Amino acid sequence: MKELDNRLKAILAEIDCEALADIGCDHGYIGVSALKSGRAKRLIASDISEKSLSKCIRLAASEGLGEKVKFVVSDGFENIRDKVDTAVIAGLGGYEIIKILERAKSLNRVPEKLILCPHQNASELRRYLSGTPVERDYVVRSDLKFYPVIVISGKGERYLETEFGYGKNLPPSTDFTEMLFRRLNVLDERFRERTMPEKVKTEYDEIKELLCRK
Ligand SMILES: C[S@@+](CC[C@H](N)C(=O)[O-])C[C@H]1O[C@@H](n2cnc3c(N)ncnc32)[C@H](O)[C@@H]1O
């Protein structure tokens, strides 16, 4: 198996469970690595796309783990009937993750622990989770991008209004500060010769405020 990048390594490090559901598994690196390293004893690898799931089937077979994985074509938790204590939902947009969690709630299939890594619209996902305690929410830099990792396990504090945009930085990391500086530079460049719309100005001030607290 190829070496995991920082994003996948961070997600893997959050897994420590009996039964893991890797929702939207695609290539399968997360679930198969969890099984291989013993971080998960059992794995349900699922994807809405049969074609994507077949990549995971190939990876598990190449690692000699094919017999130990249950592969399920499923939209979110729809066809996942096994009891799992942890689920990873990574690489999907925030709105898609919200849809999956809402449906899981109505099916009574939300596991005790969720490891979420939205690729877009993370702030909308945080807003959706606003009534829920959050164990960890931090940023991980992988290649040239920054990804949020959100861990929900029944422990921790709820989001503050000021944390929806960029998260809790919990545990604190230099990746978080770097992400804020980058975003500030992007906005500086973009609005060098024109006035910032009110919404952008609010974001700009918010970032500055966060950086001042460092
Ligand atoms: C970009 S890949 C992410 C792969 C891996 N989880 C990761 O983080 O590297 C997104 C995968 O999610 C799957 N997907 C999208 N919507 C889904 C849904 N509602 N339920 C299950 N899988 C979904 C897609 O088919 C695709 O294989």
The ligand as an SDF file (V2000), in Angstrom:
LIG
                    3D

 27 29  0  0  0  0  0  0  0  0999 V2000
  -13.2450   11.8940   -2.5890 C   0  0  0  0  0  0  0  0  0  0  0  0
  -13.7740   10.2840   -2.1660 S   0  0  0  0  0  0  0  0  0  0  0  0
  -13.1740   10.1610   -0.5080 C   0  0  0  0  0  0  0  0  0  0  0  0
  -12.4490    8.8660   -0.2590 C   0  0  0  0  0  0  0  0  0  0  0  0
  -11.9430    8.6980    1.1550 C   0  0  0  0  0  0  0  0  0  0  0  0
  -13.0110    8.6480    2.1200 N   0  0  0  0  0  0  0  0  0  0  0  0
  -10.9790    9.7970    1.5200 C   0  0  0  0  0  0  0  0  0  0  0  0
  -11.2900   10.6250    2.3730 O   0  0  0  0  0  0  0  0  0  0  0  0
   -9.8760    9.8380    0.9440 O   0  0  0  0  0  0  0  0  0  0  0  0
  -15.5200   10.4620   -1.9010 C   0  0  0  0  0  0  0  0  0  0  0  0
  -16.2560    9.1300   -1.9810 C   0  0  0  0  0  0  0  0  0  0  0  0
  -17.5170    9.2960   -1.3420 O   0  0  0  0  0  0  0  0  0  0  0  0
  -18.4840    8.5700   -2.0710 C   0  0  0  0  0  0  0  0  0  0  0  0
  -19.8100    9.1190   -1.7080 N   0  0  0  0  0  0  0  0  0  0  0  0
  -20.3710   10.2970   -2.0910 C   0  0  0  0  0  0  0  0  0  0  0  0
  -21.5800   10.4460   -1.5250 N   0  0  0  0  0  0  0  0  0  0  0  0
  -21.7930    9.3510   -0.7610 C   0  0  0  0  0  0  0  0  0  0  0  0
  -22.8630    8.9110    0.0690 C   0  0  0  0  0  0  0  0  0  0  0  0
  -23.9770    9.6430    0.2360 N   0  0  0  0  0  0  0  0  0  0  0  0
  -22.7450    7.7340    0.7140 N   0  0  0  0  0  0  0  0  0  0  0  0
  -21.6340    6.9640    0.5570 C   0  0  0  0  0  0  0  0  0  0  0  0
  -20.5960    7.3170   -0.2300 N   0  0  0  0  0  0  0  0  0  0  0  0
  -20.6660    8.4970   -0.8720 C   0  0  0  0  0  0  0  0  0  0  0  0
  -18.0640    8.7640   -3.5250 C   0  0  0  0  0  0  0  0  0  0  0  0
  -18.5980    7.7590   -4.3530 O   0  0  0  0  0  0  0  0  0  0  0  0
  -16.5410    8.6970   -3.4150 C   0  0  0  0  0  0  0  0  0  0  0  0
  -16.0680    7.4010   -3.6160 O   0  0  0  0  0  0  0  0  0  0  0  0
  1  2  1  0
  2  3  1  0
  2 10  1  0
  3  4  1  0
  4  5  1  0
  5  6  1  0
  5  7  1  0
  7  8  2  0
  7  9  1  0
 10 11  1  0
 11 12  1  0
 11 26  1  0
 12 13  1  0
 13 14  1  0
 13 24  1  0
 14 15  1  0
 14 23  1  0
 15 16  2  0
 16 17  1  0
 17 18  1  0
 17 23  2  0
 18 19  1  0
 18 20  2  0
 20 21  1  0
 21 22  2  0
 22 23  1  0
 24 25  1  0
 24 26  1  0
 26 27  1  0
M  CHG  2   2   1   9  -1
M  END
$$$$
